[in-house]
Amino acid sequence: MTRPTDHHPVRLRRSVLSVPADNPRALAKVKVLTADAVIFDLEDAVAPERKREARDALVRHLSKDRPEIETVIRINRTEAGFDELDLAAALAVSADAVLLPKVEVPADIQAALDWLAENDAPERVRLWAMIETPRGVINAPAIAETGRTRAGRLDCLVVGLNDMRKATGVADLPGRPYLLSWLMQILLAARGSGLDAVDAVFNDFRDAQGFETECRQGRDMGYDGKMLIHPAQIAFANDAFGIDDAALAEARAIIAAFALPENSGKGVISLNGRMVERLHLDEAQKLAAKADIIETRKARS
């Protein structure tokens, strides 16, 4: 049986920085930052009259100055679906993923899949989905389900709470008390289909304490990382969503135990007096792979 995580590349997504595509200084700065991923934003961060200019500038920039980290392009919606010129730009610069805004139904994902297939996009071009409307939250499980197959391309759900607050009237309160149930619903939908989940932005980048508190909350809920709006937020996000030494040691012990000849083919084993299932091995391998990525980056720096 194919597990939902089998076809998803292991990535670090502790810090996912959003950069306006029409900001030359921000674009140039990306290559020296320590974010795990960058979203080049053609949508909300760009004024309607500047979208074509921003798209052209982004293509020129990435064609000659591509960052080494995971590169994602957030595209625009049109009345007919998603902006095909934005999609073409993402393919032209070999983006790692396309972030689809305001995804509300599985058909939104399918529309992007159809376009990518029709334009011979390589399998490595993945999809991310913004869940930022009431309908998107309600349909999050069905949306995430499209990523269970290799052809689905969907790897990650990203929460957009600014649009959610606007659509629902929910107050922007410390601790997000009236939003937690929706955050958990999106997290469960992602995990049920083997997807990553990235928490929403924290709007006041000058409020370091509030940001740190919200990062810890997202981590404790199970999120892989946080979408950021300022480079000053990167270091703490990397730390908050980092890998605990004890958890890594346990993961490596699980991997080693399942590798023993006497445990070959077993679905459940005993390790240090407790039962460990093969599903724990899957998670252990993913955690160890992320730790290896971190170590490789440290060695290069």
Order of alpha helices (4+ residues) and beta strands (2+ residues): beta-alpha-beta-alpha-beta-beta-beta-alpha-beta-alpha-beta-alpha-alpha-beta-alpha-alpha-beta-alpha-beta-alpha-alpha-beta-beta-alpha
